[in-house]
Amino acid sequence: LLLSLAQPCLYATFEIYGIDLTTASESAILLSIVPIVVTLVYAIGFREKIRLSLAAFILLSFAGVIVTVLGDVATSGKVLGYLLLMMAVACASAYTVLSKEISGRFTSIEITFIMTLCGFIFFNGSSLLMGHGLEGYRIALREPELLAALVFLGVVCSVFAFIAYNQLIGKVPAYKASTVSLSVLTVTGVIAGILLRAEPVTIYKIAGLVMILTGVVGASRPEELPAAQTGKE
């Protein structure tokens, strides 16, 4: 339940209102520090040894996100928006760590099912408390395109994506999973913007994508076993 409270309930709430109060470039940069926070949690809280090269590749991916949005940088100066986005980062980091810790007791489908159920109760309950009732459902049913977009977002981008991500977290270190996930999101967003929305291809985007992909490939490399251990095998 704590995991489900962090993601999707609180994370989505902080993210939506935080993005609304800031610019797209600011939100992209702030939300991309999740892998760094997760790495610090494991290095400091769990005293896990993080390879220097791995930390360098994670920072390279983060730097790639910054470079990608450099051409569109704009600042809002709204401190509340920054605080909300940082709360979203904290929730995403907590979710990643918690998912890793319970991955040995529950399957990715079981974890995602509870997350989806809690999210359904939380967001529908919030809508009722805010006085919106079922208006959102009525609007969606009147607009086929909107309904199709919501179904795609809910089923593919939420359920299937979280099943895959929870599965990934269970198989690899959490800081690696978060690095791969957020980097892929950035790369996908940039490519989709270029192909589907005819956004301009800039040197910043090309350089940023190269940095992100290099960081992901480097961070995803398997851990090297000590010489003594490999000798025993």
Disulfide bonds with the S-S distance in Angstrom:
none
